[in-house]
Amino acid sequence: MLKQKAKKLASFSGDMYHLSPREAFQICSEGAILIDVREDYLIDYKKFDVPVYFHISLSELCNHISDF
């Protein structure tokens, strides 16, 4: 259900769905999980206030994909 709602809210470009911060917050508030893939040195720039949030840098994502 959340996936369908996200697709409805999102714009599609370059094989990816894009959500605005407000749309992403709405989806996360309804149960979606946010995975921040920014590199470690960038995470202090902006914090997220959503119920479920994980940070795994993009360079480490392949090493942790089985965790999800």
mmCIF file as Biopython writes it, N, C-alpha, C and O atoms, coordinates in Angstrom:
data_model
#
loop_
_atom_site.group_PDB
_atom_site.id
_atom_site.type_symbol
_atom_site.label_atom_id
_atom_site.label_alt_id
_atom_site.label_comp_id
_atom_site.label_asym_id
_atom_site.label_entity_id
_atom_site.label_seq_id
_atom_site.pdbx_PDB_ins_code
_atom_site.Cartn_x
_atom_site.Cartn_y
_atom_site.Cartn_z
_atom_site.occupancy
_atom_site.B_iso_or_equiv
_atom_site.auth_seq_id
_atom_site.auth_asym_id
_atom_site.pdbx_PDB_model_num
ATOM 1   N N  . MET A ? 1  ? 0.825  -1.195 0.000   1.0 0.0 1  A 1 
ATOM 2   C CA . MET A ? 1  ? 0.000  0.000  0.000   1.0 0.0 1  A 1 
ATOM 3   C C  . MET A ? 1  ? 0.864  1.251  0.000   1.0 0.0 1  A 1 
ATOM 4   O O  . MET A ? 1  ? 0.597  2.185  -0.756  1.0 0.0 1  A 1 
ATOM 5   N N  . LEU A ? 2  ? 1.920  1.284  0.856   1.0 0.0 2  A 1 
ATOM 6   C CA . LEU A ? 2  ? 2.798  2.455  0.898   1.0 0.0 2  A 1 
ATOM 7   C C  . LEU A ? 2  ? 3.537  2.642  -0.412  1.0 0.0 2  A 1 
ATOM 8   O O  . LEU A ? 2  ? 3.735  3.772  -0.858  1.0 0.0 2  A 1 
ATOM 9   N N  . LYS A ? 3  ? 3.947  1.546  -1.035  1.0 0.0 3  A 1 
ATOM 10  C CA . LYS A ? 3  ? 4.660  1.638  -2.303  1.0 0.0 3  A 1 
ATOM 11  C C  . LYS A ? 3  ? 3.773  2.292  -3.359  1.0 0.0 3  A 1 
ATOM 12  O O  . LYS A ? 3  ? 4.241  3.136  -4.123  1.0 0.0 3  A 1 
ATOM 13  N N  . GLN A ? 4  ? 2.515  1.914  -3.408  1.0 0.0 4  A 1 
ATOM 14  C CA . GLN A ? 4  ? 1.582  2.507  -4.365  1.0 0.0 4  A 1 
ATOM 15  C C  . GLN A ? 4  ? 1.375  3.984  -4.073  1.0 0.0 4  A 1 
ATOM 16  O O  . GLN A ? 4  ? 1.316  4.800  -4.993  1.0 0.0 4  A 1 
ATOM 17  N N  . LYS A ? 5  ? 1.265  4.332  -2.790  1.0 0.0 5  A 1 
ATOM 18  C CA . LYS A ? 5  ? 1.073  5.724  -2.425  1.0 0.0 5  A 1 
ATOM 19  C C  . LYS A ? 5  ? 2.310  6.548  -2.776  1.0 0.0 5  A 1 
ATOM 20  O O  . LYS A ? 5  ? 2.189  7.670  -3.269  1.0 0.0 5  A 1 
ATOM 21  N N  . ALA A ? 6  ? 3.495  5.999  -2.525  1.0 0.0 6  A 1 
ATOM 22  C CA . ALA A ? 6  ? 4.739  6.692  -2.854  1.0 0.0 6  A 1 
ATOM 23  C C  . ALA A ? 6  ? 4.817  6.934  -4.351  1.0 0.0 6  A 1 
ATOM 24  O O  . ALA A ? 6  ? 5.188  8.024  -4.786  1.0 0.0 6  A 1 
ATOM 25  N N  . LYS A ? 7  ? 4.470  5.923  -5.143  1.0 0.0 7  A 1 
ATOM 26  C CA . LYS A ? 7  ? 4.502  6.080  -6.598  1.0 0.0 7  A 1 
ATOM 27  C C  . LYS A ? 7  ? 3.523  7.149  -7.058  1.0 0.0 7  A 1 
ATOM 28  O O  . LYS A ? 7  ? 3.801  7.891  -8.000  1.0 0.0 7  A 1 
ATOM 29  N N  . LYS A ? 8  ? 2.378  7.226  -6.392  1.0 0.0 8  A 1 
ATOM 30  C CA . LYS A ? 8  ? 1.372  8.225  -6.763  1.0 0.0 8  A 1 
ATOM 31  C C  . LYS A ? 8  ? 1.871  9.643  -6.462  1.0 0.0 8  A 1 
ATOM 32  O O  . LYS A ? 8  ? 1.620  10.569 -7.234  1.0 0.0 8  A 1 
ATOM 33  N N  . LEU A ? 9  ? 2.571  9.807  -5.351  1.0 0.0 9  A 1 
ATOM 34  C CA . LEU A ? 9  ? 3.083  11.117 -4.960  1.0 0.0 9  A 1 
ATOM 35  C C  . LEU A ? 9  ? 4.332  11.520 -5.733  1.0 0.0 9  A 1 
ATOM 36  O O  . LEU A ? 9  ? 4.568  12.706 -5.963  1.0 0.0 9  A 1 
ATOM 37  N N  . ALA A ? 10 ? 5.127  10.543 -6.133  1.0 0.0 10 A 1 
ATOM 38  C CA . ALA A ? 10 ? 6.452  10.804 -6.681  1.0 0.0 10 A 1 
ATOM 39  C C  . ALA A ? 10 ? 6.408  11.188 -8.151  1.0 0.0 10 A 1 
ATOM 40  O O  . ALA A ? 10 ? 5.462  10.888 -8.881  1.0 0.0 10 A 1 
ATOM 41  N N  . SER A ? 11 ? 7.481  11.869 -8.550  1.0 0.0 11 A 1 
ATOM 42  C CA . SER A ? 11 ? 7.710  12.071 -9.972  1.0 0.0 11 A 1 
ATOM 43  C C  . SER A ? 11 ? 8.712  11.012 -10.420 1.0 0.0 11 A 1 
ATOM 44  O O  . SER A ? 11 ? 9.521  10.537 -9.622  1.0 0.0 11 A 1 
ATOM 45  N N  . PHE A ? 12 ? 8.655  10.650 -11.676 1.0 0.0 12 A 1 
ATOM 46  C CA . PHE A ? 12 ? 9.515  9.585  -12.193 1.0 0.0 12 A 1 
ATOM 47  C C  . PHE A ? 12 ? 10.463 10.185 -13.210 1.0 0.0 12 A 1 
ATOM 48  O O  . PHE A ? 12 ? 10.045 10.880 -14.136 1.0 0.0 12 A 1 
ATOM 49  N N  . SER A ? 13 ? 11.757 9.905  -13.026 1.0 0.0 13 A 1 
ATOM 50  C CA . SER A ? 13 ? 12.766 10.436 -13.935 1.0 0.0 13 A 1 
ATOM 51  C C  . SER A ? 13 ? 14.012 9.570  -13.872 1.0 0.0 13 A 1 
ATOM 52  O O  . SER A ? 13 ? 14.480 9.234  -12.785 1.0 0.0 13 A 1 
ATOM 53  N N  . GLY A ? 14 ? 14.543 9.211  -15.011 1.0 0.0 14 A 1 
ATOM 54  C CA . GLY A ? 14 ? 15.787 8.459  -15.045 1.0 0.0 14 A 1 
ATOM 55  C C  . GLY A ? 14 ? 15.735 7.136  -14.305 1.0 0.0 14 A 1 
ATOM 56  O O  . GLY A ? 14 ? 16.687 6.791  -13.603 1.0 0.0 14 A 1 
ATOM 57  N N  . ASP A ? 15 ? 14.656 6.389  -14.441 1.0 0.0 15 A 1 
ATOM 58  C CA . ASP A ? 15 ? 14.475 5.091  -13.784 1.0 0.0 15 A 1 
ATOM 59  C C  . ASP A ? 15 ? 14.371 5.179  -12.266 1.0 0.0 15 A 1 
ATOM 60  O O  . ASP A ? 15 ? 14.579 4.179  -11.580 1.0 0.0 15 A 1 
ATOM 61  N N  . MET A ? 16 ? 14.060 6.336  -11.738 1.0 0.0 16 A 1 
ATOM 62  C CA . MET A ? 16 ? 13.943 6.507  -10.282 1.0 0.0 16 A 1 
ATOM 63  C C  . MET A ? 16 ? 12.696 7.317  -9.960  1.0 0.0 16 A 1 
ATOM 64  O O  . MET A ? 16 ? 12.270 8.173  -10.735 1.0 0.0 16 A 1 
ATOM 65  N N  . TYR A ? 17 ? 12.128 7.025  -8.806  1.0 0.0 17 A 1 
ATOM 66  C CA . TYR A ? 17 ? 11.039 7.839  -8.281  1.0 0.0 17 A 1 
ATOM 67  C C  . TYR A ? 17 ? 11.640 8.884  -7.357  1.0 0.0 17 A 1 
ATOM 68  O O  . TYR A ? 17 ? 12.539 8.578  -6.574  1.0 0.0 17 A 1 
ATOM 69  N N  . HIS A ? 18 ? 11.153 10.113 -7.443  1.0 0.0 18 A 1 
ATOM 70  C CA . HIS A ? 18 ? 11.658 11.205 -6.624  1.0 0.0 18 A 1 
ATOM 71  C C  . HIS A ? 18 ? 10.522 11.771 -5.779  1.0 0.0 18 A 1 
ATOM 72  O O  . HIS A ? 18 ? 9.459  12.119 -6.292  1.0 0.0 18 A 1 
ATOM 73  N N  . LEU A ? 19 ? 10.767 11.854 -4.476  1.0 0.0 19 A 1 
ATOM 74  C CA . LEU A ? 19 ? 9.808  12.443 -3.548  1.0 0.0 19 A 1 
ATOM 75  C C  . LEU A ? 19 ? 10.379 13.727 -2.993  1.0 0.0 19 A 1 
ATOM 76  O O  . LEU A ? 19 ? 11.585 13.833 -2.770  1.0 0.0 19 A 1 
ATOM 77  N N  . SER A ? 20 ? 9.522  14.698 -2.771  1.0 0.0 20 A 1 
ATOM 78  C CA . SER A ? 20 ? 9.956  15.907 -2.080  1.0 0.0 20 A 1 
ATOM 79  C C  . SER A ? 20 ? 10.161 15.555 -0.604  1.0 0.0 20 A 1 
ATOM 80  O O  . SER A ? 20 ? 9.664  14.525 -0.149  1.0 0.0 20 A 1 
ATOM 81  N N  . PRO A ? 21 ? 10.872 16.374 0.141   1.0 0.0 21 A 1 
ATOM 82  C CA . PRO A ? 21 ? 11.024 16.102 1.578   1.0 0.0 21 A 1 
ATOM 83  C C  . PRO A ? 21 ? 9.675  15.960 2.290   1.0 0.0 21 A 1 
ATOM 84  O O  . PRO A ? 21 ? 9.519  15.100 3.157   1.0 0.0 21 A 1 
ATOM 85  N N  . ARG A ? 22 ? 8.733  16.772 1.939   1.0 0.0 22 A 1 
ATOM 86  C CA . ARG A ? 22 ? 7.408  16.704 2.569   1.0 0.0 22 A 1 
ATOM 87  C C  . ARG A ? 22 ? 6.705  15.391 2.230   1.0 0.0 22 A 1 
ATOM 88  O O  . ARG A ? 22 ? 6.093  14.769 3.099   1.0 0.0 22 A 1 
ATOM 89  N N  . GLU A ? 23 ? 6.791  14.972 0.977   1.0 0.0 23 A 1 
ATOM 90  C CA . GLU A ? 23 ? 6.178  13.708 0.571   1.0 0.0 23 A 1 
ATOM 91  C C  . GLU A ? 23 ? 6.872  12.526 1.247   1.0 0.0 23 A 1 
ATOM 92  O O  . GLU A ? 23 ? 6.208  11.587 1.688   1.0 0.0 23 A 1 
ATOM 93  N N  . ALA A ? 24 ? 8.182  12.566 1.329   1.0 0.0 24 A 1 
ATOM 94  C CA . ALA A ? 24 ? 8.930  11.502 1.988   1.0 0.0 24 A 1 
ATOM 95  C C  . ALA A ? 24 ? 8.559  11.421 3.468   1.0 0.0 24 A 1 
ATOM 96  O O  . ALA A ? 24 ? 8.373  10.328 4.004   1.0 0.0 24 A 1 
ATOM 97  N N  . PHE A ? 25 ? 8.453  12.567 4.124   1.0 0.0 25 A 1 
ATOM 98  C CA . PHE A ? 25 ? 8.060  12.589 5.535   1.0 0.0 25 A 1 
ATOM 99  C C  . PHE A ? 25 ? 6.682  11.975 5.714   1.0 0.0 25 A 1 
ATOM 100 O O  . PHE A ? 25 ? 6.461  11.204 6.647   1.0 0.0 25 A 1 
ATOM 101 N N  . GLN A ? 26 ? 5.753  12.311 4.827   1.0 0.0 26 A 1 
ATOM 102 C CA . GLN A ? 26 ? 4.395  11.765 4.901   1.0 0.0 26 A 1 
ATOM 103 C C  . GLN A ? 26 ? 4.424  10.243 4.785   1.0 0.0 26 A 1 
ATOM 104 O O  . GLN A ? 26 ? 3.771  9.553  5.568   1.0 0.0 26 A 1 
ATOM 105 N N  . ILE A ? 27 ? 5.163  9.721  3.833   1.0 0.0 27 A 1 
ATOM 106 C CA . ILE A ? 27 ? 5.249  8.274  3.632   1.0 0.0 27 A 1 
ATOM 107 C C  . ILE A ? 27 ? 5.918  7.604  4.831   1.0 0.0 27 A 1 
ATOM 108 O O  . ILE A ? 27 ? 5.481  6.540  5.270   1.0 0.0 27 A 1 
ATOM 109 N N  . CYS A ? 28 ? 6.975  8.219  5.362   1.0 0.0 28 A 1 
ATOM 110 C CA . CYS A ? 28 ? 7.665  7.656  6.536   1.0 0.0 28 A 1 
ATOM 111 C C  . CYS A ? 28 ? 6.761  7.652  7.758   1.0 0.0 28 A 1 
ATOM 112 O O  . CYS A ? 28 ? 6.815  6.727  8.569   1.0 0.0 28 A 1 
ATOM 113 N N  . SER A ? 29 ? 5.937  8.669  7.894   1.0 0.0 29 A 1 
ATOM 114 C CA . SER A ? 29 ? 5.005  8.741  9.021   1.0 0.0 29 A 1 
ATOM 115 C C  . SER A ? 29 ? 3.948  7.641  8.962   1.0 0.0 29 A 1 
ATOM 116 O O  . SER A ? 29 ? 3.320  7.316  9.970   1.0 0.0 29 A 1 
ATOM 117 N N  . GLU A ? 30 ? 3.758  7.072  7.773   1.0 0.0 30 A 1 
ATOM 118 C CA . GLU A ? 30 ? 2.773  6.010  7.586   1.0 0.0 30 A 1 
ATOM 119 C C  . GLU A ? 30 ? 3.417  4.620  7.587   1.0 0.0 30 A 1 
ATOM 120 O O  . GLU A ? 30 ? 2.744  3.625  7.318   1.0 0.0 30 A 1 
ATOM 121 N N  . GLY A ? 31 ? 4.722  4.549  7.891   1.0 0.0 31 A 1 
ATOM 122 C CA . GLY A ? 31 ? 5.342  3.239  8.047   1.0 0.0 31 A 1 
ATOM 123 C C  . GLY A ? 31 ? 6.518  2.926  7.144   1.0 0.0 31 A 1 
ATOM 124 O O  . GLY A ? 31 ? 7.174  1.902  7.334   1.0 0.0 31 A 1 
ATOM 125 N N  . ALA A ? 32 ? 6.807  3.776  6.167   1.0 0.0 32 A 1 
ATOM 126 C CA . ALA A ? 32 ? 7.962  3.522  5.302   1.0 0.0 32 A 1 
ATOM 127 C C  . ALA A ? 32 ? 9.250  3.747  6.097   1.0 0.0 32 A 1 
ATOM 128 O O  . ALA A ? 32 ? 9.260  4.467  7.095   1.0 0.0 32 A 1 
ATOM 129 N N  . ILE A ? 33 ? 10.313 3.134  5.647   1.0 0.0 33 A 1 
ATOM 130 C CA . ILE A ? 33 ? 11.617 3.262  6.300   1.0 0.0 33 A 1 
ATOM 131 C C  . ILE A ? 33 ? 12.527 4.087  5.408   1.0 0.0 33 A 1 
ATOM 132 O O  . ILE A ? 33 ? 12.633 3.835  4.208   1.0 0.0 33 A 1 
ATOM 133 N N  . LEU A ? 34 ? 13.181 5.073  6.002   1.0 0.0 34 A 1 
ATOM 134 C CA . LEU A ? 34 ? 14.114 5.930  5.275   1.0 0.0 34 A 1 
ATOM 135 C C  . LEU A ? 34 ? 15.530 5.388  5.457   1.0 0.0 34 A 1 
ATOM 136 O O  . LEU A ? 34 ? 15.975 5.158  6.581   1.0 0.0 34 A 1 
ATOM 137 N N  . ILE A ? 35 ? 16.228 5.186  4.349   1.0 0.0 35 A 1 
ATOM 138 C CA . ILE A ? 35 ? 17.632 4.791  4.400   1.0 0.0 35 A 1 
ATOM 139 C C  . ILE A ? 35 ? 18.442 5.916  3.783   1.0 0.0 35 A 1 
ATOM 140 O O  . ILE A ? 35 ? 18.341 6.189  2.587   1.0 0.0 35 A 1 
ATOM 141 N N  . ASP A ? 36 ? 19.238 6.559  4.608   1.0 0.0 36 A 1 
ATOM 142 C CA . ASP A ? 36 ? 20.091 7.668  4.186   1.0 0.0 36 A 1 
ATOM 143 C C  . ASP A ? 36 ? 21.402 7.081  3.682   1.0 0.0 36 A 1 
ATOM 144 O O  . ASP A ? 36 ? 22.128 6.452  4.453   1.0 0.0 36 A 1 
ATOM 145 N N  . VAL A ? 37 ? 21.716 7.271  2.415   1.0 0.0 37 A 1 
ATOM 146 C CA . VAL A ? 37 ? 22.923 6.681  1.836   1.0 0.0 37 A 1 
ATOM 147 C C  . VAL A ? 37 ? 24.038 7.707  1.648   1.0 0.0 37 A 1 
ATOM 148 O O  . VAL A ? 37 ? 25.008 7.455  0.933   1.0 0.0 37 A 1 
ATOM 149 N N  . ARG A ? 38 ? 23.895 8.861  2.291   1.0 0.0 38 A 1 
ATOM 150 C CA . ARG A ? 38 ? 24.975 9.850  2.204   1.0 0.0 38 A 1 
ATOM 151 C C  . ARG A ? 38 ? 26.221 9.327  2.893   1.0 0.0 38 A 1 
ATOM 152 O O  . ARG A ? 38 ? 26.138 8.525  3.824   1.0 0.0 38 A 1 
ATOM 153 N N  . GLU A ? 39 ? 27.362 9.779  2.437   1.0 0.0 39 A 1 
ATOM 154 C CA . GLU A ? 39 ? 28.619 9.390  3.066   1.0 0.0 39 A 1 
ATOM 155 C C  . GLU A ? 39 ? 28.678 9.981  4.475   1.0 0.0 39 A 1 
ATOM 156 O O  . GLU A ? 39 ? 28.021 10.979 4.772   1.0 0.0 39 A 1 
ATOM 157 N N  . ASP A ? 40 ? 29.469 9.351  5.330   1.0 0.0 40 A 1 
ATOM 158 C CA . ASP A ? 40 ? 29.539 9.721  6.743   1.0 0.0 40 A 1 
ATOM 159 C C  . ASP A ? 40 ? 29.829 11.202 6.971   1.0 0.0 40 A 1 
ATOM 160 O O  . ASP A ? 40 ? 29.258 11.808 7.878   1.0 0.0 40 A 1 
ATOM 161 N N  . TYR A ? 41 ? 30.695 11.784 6.173   1.0 0.0 41 A 1 
ATOM 162 C CA . TYR A ? 41 ? 31.071 13.187 6.383   1.0 0.0 41 A 1 
ATOM 163 C C  . TYR A ? 41 ? 29.945 14.167 6.044   1.0 0.0 41 A 1 
ATOM 164 O O  . TYR A ? 41 ? 30.061 15.356 6.342   1.0 0.0 41 A 1 
ATOM 165 N N  . LEU A ? 42 ? 28.868 13.696 5.432   1.0 0.0 42 A 1 
ATOM 166 C CA . LEU A ? 42 ? 27.747 14.561 5.068   1.0 0.0 42 A 1 
ATOM 167 C C  . LEU A ? 42 ? 26.549 14.466 6.011   1.0 0.0 42 A 1 
ATOM 168 O O  . LEU A ? 42 ? 25.629 15.277 5.900   1.0 0.0 42 A 1 
ATOM 169 N N  . ILE A ? 43 ? 26.530 13.506 6.933   1.0 0.0 43 A 1 
ATOM 170 C CA . ILE A ? 43 ? 25.314 13.279 7.718   1.0 0.0 43 A 1 
ATOM 171 C C  . ILE A ? 43 ? 25.017 14.371 8.742   1.0 0.0 43 A 1 
ATOM 172 O O  . ILE A ? 43 ? 23.867 14.527 9.151   1.0 0.0 43 A 1 
ATOM 173 N N  . ASP A ? 44 ? 26.022 15.124 9.160   1.0 0.0 44 A 1 
ATOM 174 C CA . ASP A ? 44 ? 25.753 16.201 10.112  1.0 0.0 44 A 1 
ATOM 175 C C  . ASP A ? 44 ? 25.127 17.425 9.444   1.0 0.0 44 A 1 
ATOM 176 O O  . ASP A ? 44 ? 24.636 18.328 10.121  1.0 0.0 44 A 1 
ATOM 177 N N  . TYR A ? 45 ? 25.148 17.447 8.139   1.0 0.0 45 A 1 
ATOM 178 C CA . TYR A ? 45 ? 24.593 18.586 7.408   1.0 0.0 45 A 1 
ATOM 179 C C  . TYR A ? 45 ? 23.089 18.715 7.606   1.0 0.0 45 A 1 
ATOM 180 O O  . TYR A ? 45 ? 22.582 19.819 7.805   1.0 0.0 45 A 1 
ATOM 181 N N  . LYS A ? 46 ? 22.381 17.607 7.552   1.0 0.0 46 A 1 
ATOM 182 C CA . LYS A ? 46 ? 20.920 17.618 7.685   1.0 0.0 46 A 1 
ATOM 183 C C  . LYS A ? 46 ? 20.482 16.348 8.394   1.0 0.0 46 A 1 
ATOM 184 O O  . LYS A ? 46 ? 20.854 15.246 7.992   1.0 0.0 46 A 1 
ATOM 185 N N  . LYS A ? 47 ? 19.701 16.502 9.438   1.0 0.0 47 A 1 
ATOM 186 C CA . LYS A ? 47 ? 19.167 15.353 10.189  1.0 0.0 47 A 1 
ATOM 187 C C  . LYS A ? 47 ? 17.720 15.119 9.774   1.0 0.0 47 A 1 
ATOM 188 O O  . LYS A ? 47 ? 17.049 16.026 9.283   1.0 0.0 47 A 1 
ATOM 189 N N  . PHE A ? 48 ? 17.250 13.896 9.977   1.0 0.0 48 A 1 
ATOM 190 C CA . PHE A ? 48 ? 15.878 13.543 9.631   1.0 0.0 48 A 1 
ATOM 191 C C  . PHE A ? 48 ? 15.098 13.243 10.896  1.0 0.0 48 A 1 
ATOM 192 O O  . PHE A ? 48 ? 15.598 12.570 11.798  1.0 0.0 48 A 1 
ATOM 193 N N  . ASP A ? 49 ? 13.881 13.738 10.962  1.0 0.0 49 A 1 
ATOM 194 C CA . ASP A ? 49 ? 13.012 13.501 12.102  1.0 0.0 49 A 1 
ATOM 195 C C  . ASP A ? 49 ? 11.834 12.641 11.647  1.0 0.0 49 A 1 
ATOM 196 O O  . ASP A ? 49 ? 10.705 13.115 11.527  1.0 0.0 49 A 1 
ATOM 197 N N  . VAL A ? 50 ? 12.129 11.369 11.399  1.0 0.0 50 A 1 
ATOM 198 C CA . VAL A ? 50 ? 11.114 10.413 10.966  1.0 0.0 50 A 1 
ATOM 199 C C  . VAL A ? 50 ? 11.150 9.221  11.918  1.0 0.0 50 A 1 
ATOM 200 O O  . VAL A ? 50 ? 12.164 8.992  12.577  1.0 0.0 50 A 1 
ATOM 201 N N  . PRO A ? 51 ? 10.056 8.458  12.000  1.0 0.0 51 A 1 
ATOM 202 C CA . PRO A ? 51 ? 9.987  7.353  12.968  1.0 0.0 51 A 1 
ATOM 203 C C  . PRO A ? 51 ? 11.068 6.286  12.799  1.0 0.0 51 A 1 
ATOM 204 O O  . PRO A ? 51 ? 11.662 5.866  13.793  1.0 0.0 51 A 1 
ATOM 205 N N  . VAL A ? 52 ? 11.342 5.837  11.574  1.0 0.0 52 A 1 
ATOM 206 C CA . VAL A ? 52 ? 12.338 4.787  11.360  1.0 0.0 52 A 1 
ATOM 207 C C  . VAL A ? 52 ? 13.338 5.289  10.328  1.0 0.0 52 A 1 
ATOM 208 O O  . VAL A ? 52 ? 12.977 5.599  9.193   1.0 0.0 52 A 1 
ATOM 209 N N  . TYR A ? 53 ? 14.592 5.363  10.736  1.0 0.0 53 A 1 
ATOM 210 C CA . TYR A ? 53 ? 15.630 5.960  9.904   1.0 0.0 53 A 1 
ATOM 211 C C  . TYR A ? 53 ? 16.937 5.196  10.092  1.0 0.0 53 A 1 
ATOM 212 O O  . TYR A ? 53 ? 17.339 4.925  11.224  1.0 0.0 53 A 1 
ATOM 213 N N  . PHE A ? 54 ? 17.595 4.852  9.005   1.0 0.0 54 A 1 
ATOM 214 C CA . PHE A ? 54 ? 18.895 4.188  9.043   1.0 0.0 54 A 1 
ATOM 215 C C  . PHE A ? 54 ? 19.879 4.982  8.208   1.0 0.0 54 A 1 
ATOM 216 O O  . PHE A ? 54 ? 19.510 5.576  7.195   1.0 0.0 54 A 1 
ATOM 217 N N  . HIS A ? 55 ? 21.114 4.991  8.629   1.0 0.0 55 A 1 
ATOM 218 C CA . HIS A ? 55 ? 22.173 5.588  7.820   1.0 0.0 55 A 1 
ATOM 219 C C  . HIS A ? 55 ? 23.174 4.509  7.460   1.0 0.0 55 A 1 
ATOM 220 O O  . HIS A ? 55 ? 23.792 3.901  8.335   1.0 0.0 55 A 1 
ATOM 221 N N  . ILE A ? 56 ? 23.329 4.278  6.177   1.0 0.0 56 A 1 
ATOM 222 C CA . ILE A ? 56 ? 24.352 3.383  5.645   1.0 0.0 56 A 1 
ATOM 223 C C  . ILE A ? 56 ? 24.903 4.095  4.421   1.0 0.0 56 A 1 
ATOM 224 O O  . ILE A ? 56 ? 24.179 4.321  3.451   1.0 0.0 56 A 1 
ATOM 225 N N  . SER A ? 57 ? 26.167 4.445  4.461   1.0 0.0 57 A 1 
ATOM 226 C CA . SER A ? 57 ? 26.741 5.183  3.338   1.0 0.0 57 A 1 
ATOM 227 C C  . SER A ? 57 ? 26.648 4.346  2.062   1.0 0.0 57 A 1 
ATOM 228 O O  . SER A ? 57 ? 26.710 3.118  2.101   1.0 0.0 57 A 1 
ATOM 229 N N  . LEU A ? 58 ? 26.501 5.027  0.954   1.0 0.0 58 A 1 
ATOM 230 C CA . LEU A ? 58 ? 26.354 4.350  -0.326  1.0 0.0 58 A 1 
ATOM 231 C C  . LEU A ? 58 ? 27.521 3.407  -0.595  1.0 0.0 58 A 1 
ATOM 232 O O  . LEU A ? 58 ? 27.340 2.341  -1.184  1.0 0.0 58 A 1 
ATOM 233 N N  . SER A ? 59 ? 28.706 3.795  -0.166  1.0 0.0 59 A 1 
ATOM 234 C CA . SER A ? 59 ? 29.876 2.947  -0.387  1.0 0.0 59 A 1 
ATOM 235 C C  . SER A ? 59 ? 29.821 1.650  0.425   1.0 0.0 59 A 1 
ATOM 236 O O  . SER A ? 59 ? 30.532 0.697  0.106   1.0 0.0 59 A 1 
ATOM 237 N N  . GLU A ? 60 ? 28.986 1.600  1.471   1.0 0.0 60 A 1 
ATOM 238 C CA . GLU A ? 60 ? 28.842 0.406  2.305   1.0 0.0 60 A 1 
ATOM 239 C C  . GLU A ? 60 ? 27.520 -0.337 2.090   1.0 0.0 60 A 1 
ATOM 240 O O  . GLU A ? 60 ? 27.317 -1.414 2.651   1.0 0.0 60 A 1 
ATOM 241 N N  . LEU A ? 61 ? 26.643 0.219  1.301   1.0 0.0 61 A 1 
ATOM 242 C CA . LEU A ? 61 ? 25.288 -0.344 1.139   1.0 0.0 61 A 1 
ATOM 243 C C  . LEU A ? 61 ? 25.310 -1.803 0.676   1.0 0.0 61 A 1 
ATOM 244 O O  . LEU A ? 61 ? 24.566 -2.628 1.206   1.0 0.0 61 A 1 
ATOM 245 N N  . CYS A ? 62 ? 26.140 -2.124 -0.290  1.0 0.0 62 A 1 
ATOM 246 C CA . CYS A ? 62 ? 26.195 -3.514 -0.796  1.0 0.0 62 A 1 
ATOM 247 C C  . CYS A ? 62 ? 26.594 -4.502 0.310   1.0 0.0 62 A 1 
ATOM 248 O O  . CYS A ? 62 ? 26.183 -5.662 0.285   1.0 0.0 62 A 1 
ATOM 249 N N  . ASN A ? 63 ? 27.383 -4.046 1.263   1.0 0.0 63 A 1 
ATOM 250 C CA . ASN A ? 63 ? 27.803 -4.919 2.349   1.0 0.0 63 A 1 
ATOM 251 C C  . ASN A ? 63 ? 26.690 -5.178 3.369   1.0 0.0 63 A 1 
ATOM 252 O O  . ASN A ? 63 ? 26.800 -6.097 4.182   1.0 0.0 63 A 1 
ATOM 253 N N  . HIS A ? 64 ? 25.627 -4.383 3.333   1.0 0.0 64 A 1 
ATOM 254 C CA . HIS A ? 64 ? 24.567 -4.484 4.336   1.0 0.0 64 A 1 
ATOM 255 C C  . HIS A ? 64 ? 23.198 -4.781 3.749   1.0 0.0 64 A 1 
ATOM 256 O O  . HIS A ? 64 ? 22.213 -4.815 4.486   1.0 0.0 64 A 1 
ATOM 257 N N  . ILE A ? 65 ? 23.112 -4.992 2.466   1.0 0.0 65 A 1 
ATOM 258 C CA . ILE A ? 65 ? 21.805 -5.157 1.830   1.0 0.0 65 A 1 
ATOM 259 C C  . ILE A ? 65 ? 21.050 -6.365 2.391   1.0 0.0 65 A 1 
ATOM 260 O O  . ILE A ? 65 ? 19.820 -6.350 2.440   1.0 0.0 65 A 1 
ATOM 261 N N  . SER A ? 66 ? 21.760 -7.396 2.809   1.0 0.0 66 A 1 
ATOM 262 C CA . SER A ? 66 ? 21.075 -8.572 3.373   1.0 0.0 66 A 1 
ATOM 263 C C  . SER A ? 66 ? 20.454 -8.273 4.736   1.0 0.0 66 A 1 
ATOM 264 O O  . SER A ? 66 ? 19.596 -9.026 5.198   1.0 0.0 66 A 1 
ATOM 265 N N  . ASP A ? 67 ? 20.875 -7.180 5.391   1.0 0.0 67 A 1 
ATOM 266 C CA . ASP A ? 67 ? 20.285 -6.786 6.660   1.0 0.0 67 A 1 
ATOM 267 C C  . ASP A ? 67 ? 18.829 -6.354 6.504   1.0 0.0 67 A 1 
ATOM 268 O O  . ASP A ? 67 ? 18.055 -6.373 7.461   1.0 0.0 67 A 1 
ATOM 269 N N  . PHE A ? 68 ? 18.478 -5.972 5.301   1.0 0.0 68 A 1 
ATOM 270 C CA . PHE A ? 68 ? 17.128 -5.495 5.068   1.0 0.0 68 A 1 
ATOM 271 C C  . PHE A ? 68 ? 16.281 -6.575 4.434   1.0 0.0 68 A 1 
ATOM 272 O O  . PHE A ? 68 ? 15.101 -6.354 4.160   1.0 0.0 68 A 1 
#
